[in-house]
Amino acid sequence: MGLWNALRSRFIDDENIEEVLDATERKAKRAYALALAGDVISNDASGRLNDAVRGIGAVKSRISTVNDVRGKLDAFFKLKDAVEVLEGWPDDGVTDEEAAAAFDEMFGAAAVFADSLPPPINQYARVLEQVQISSFFGNMQRIGASRVGGNDSTPTGRQMQMVLEEFDRQNNPVR
């Protein structure tokens, strides 16, 4: 578990490298332009500055790949956390509300991976993403609880609680 948490904190909480690279590239371009305009350094040094500018540009072009990996790693951890919650439902103290929220989170994480699939399958990512955004399972759980009896704050819920308690007494008689 320690390794996963170390990876999580390393990839999720790091600095915004794009801003640093943008600033560095601007300074390198300016130095190169000044070197050319003033003819104050050798052609070799000027060429090295130009190479540095191109190198920074190449690194910047890879940032989208880094961000993609970072997003997938974050989604992986969200998926892992949701599965851990669901493993404890309903017997290990995980409530229906927590399980519904975990399902919403799991669908949102799955959307990140589905987005990488080829068209037209990747369009399912939008559906999965909307499940999380709209808290579909959380809302369905709340509606179901108020109508089916998971919520004793409504008359229907109280009646359902009584029916379930009676059902339990009949199926599990005290001896």
C-alpha positions in Angstrom: 0.0 0.0 0.0 2.9 2.4 0.8 4.2 2.2 -2.8 0.8 3.1 -4.3 0.4 6.0 -2.0 4.0 7.2 -2.7 3.2 7.0 -6.5 -0.1 8.7 -6.0 1.4 11.7 -4.1 4.4 11.9 -6.5 2.3 12.1 -9.7 -0.7 14.0 -8.5 0.9 16.7 -6.3 3.9 17.7 -8.4 4.5 21.2 -9.8 3.1 22.4 -13.0 5.9 21.7 -15.3 4.3 23.3 -18.4 4.6 26.8 -16.8 8.3 26.2 -16.0 9.0 25.0 -19.5 7.2 27.9 -21.1 9.2 30.4 -19.1 12.4 28.5 -19.8 11.7 28.4 -23.5 10.9 32.1 -23.6 14.2 32.9 -21.9 16.2 30.6 -24.2 14.6 32.1 -27.3 15.3 35.6 -26.1 19.0 34.7 -25.3 19.3 33.2 -28.8 17.8 36.2 -30.5 20.0 38.6 -28.5 23.1 36.5 -29.4 22.2 36.7 -33.1 21.4 40.4 -33.0 24.5 41.4 -31.1 26.9 39.0 -32.7 28.6 38.8 -29.3 29.1 35.0 -29.0 30.5 32.5 -31.4 28.5 30.6 -34.0 29.0 27.5 -31.9 27.5 29.0 -28.8 24.7 30.5 -30.8 24.0 27.1 -32.3 23.9 25.6 -28.8 21.3 28.1 -27.7 19.2 27.3 -30.7 19.6 23.5 -29.9 18.4 24.3 -26.3 15.3 26.1 -27.6 14.5 23.1 -29.9 15.1 20.7 -26.9 12.7 22.6 -24.7 10.1 22.5 -27.4 10.6 18.8 -27.8 10.1 18.3 -24.0 7.0 20.5 -24.1 5.5 18.4 -26.9 5.8 15.4 -24.6 3.9 17.1 -21.8 0.6 16.0 -23.1 1.8 12.4 -22.9 2.9 13.0 -19.3 -0.4 14.6 -18.4 -2.2 11.7 -20.1 -0.2 9.2 -18.0 -0.9 11.3 -14.9 -4.6 11.3 -15.6 -4.7 7.6 -16.1 -2.7 7.0 -12.9 -5.1 9.2 -11.0 -8.1 7.3 -12.5 -6.4 4.0 -11.6 -6.2 5.1 -7.9 -9.9 6.3 -8.0 -10.9 3.0 -9.4 -8.9 1.1 -6.8 -10.4 3.2 -4.0 -13.9 2.6 -5.3 -13.4 -1.2 -5.5 -12.1 -1.2 -1.9 -15.2 0.6 -0.8 -17.4 -1.8 -2.7 -15.6 -4.8 -1.3 -16.9 -3.7 2.2 -20.5 -3.3 1.1 -22.9 -4.2 2.6 -21.4 -6.5 5.2 -18.3 -4.6 6.5 -20.0 -1.3 7.5 -20.0 0.4 4.1 -23.4 2.2 3.8 -25.5 2.2 0.7 -24.7 5.9 0.2 -21.0 5.2 0.3 -21.4 2.3 -2.1 -23.4 4.4 -4.5 -20.8 7.2 -4.4 -18.1 4.5 -5.1 -20.1 3.3 -8.1 -20.2 6.9 -9.4 -16.5 7.3 -8.9 -15.8 4.0 -10.6 -17.7 5.0 -13.7 -15.9 8.3 -13.8 -12.5 6.6 -13.6 -13.5 4.1 -16.3 -14.4 7.1 -18.5 -10.7 8.1 -18.5 -9.7 4.7 -19.8 -12.6 4.4 -22.3 -11.5 7.8 -23.8 -8.3 6.1 -25.1 -10.2 3.5 -27.1 -10.6 3.9 -30.9 -13.7 5.5 -32.3 -16.6 4.9 -32.1 -16.1 2.9 -28.8 -14.5 5.9 -27.2 -17.8 7.8 -27.3 -18.9 5.6 -24.3 -16.5 7.6 -22.3 -18.9 10.5 -22.4 -21.7 8.4 -21.0 -19.5 7.0 -18.3 -18.3 10.5 -17.4 -21.9 11.8 -17.2 -22.7 9.0 -14.8 -20.2 10.5 -12.4 -21.0 14.1 -13.1 -24.7 13.6 -12.5 -24.1 11.3 -9.4 -26.4 8.8 -11.1 -26.0 6.0 -8.5 -26.1 8.4 -5.6 -29.3 9.9 -6.9 -30.8 6.5 -7.6 -29.9 5.3 -4.2 -31.6 8.3 -2.5 -34.7 7.9 -4.6 -34.8 4.1 -4.0 -34.2 4.6 -0.3 -37.1 6.9 0.1 -39.4 4.7 -1.9 -38.3 1.2 -1.0 -37.7 1.6 2.6 -34.0 2.3 3.2 -35.1 5.7 4.6 -37.3 5.6 7.6 -38.0 9.3 7.4 -40.9 8.7 5.0 -44.2 6.8 5.6 -43.4 4.3 2.9 -39.9 3.8 4.3 -41.2 3.2 7.8 -43.7 0.7 6.5 -41.0 -1.1 4.6 -38.7 -1.1 7.7 -41.5 -2.8 9.6 -42.1 -5.4 6.9 -38.4 -6.2 6.7 -38.1 -6.5 10.5 -41.0 -8.9 10.5 -39.5 -10.9 7.6 -36.3 -11.2 9.6 -38.1 -12.4 12.7 -39.9 -15.1 10.7 -36.8 -16.3 8.9 -34.5 -16.1 12.0 -36.6 -17.2 15.0 -35.0 -16.9 18.4 -34.5 -20.3 19.9 
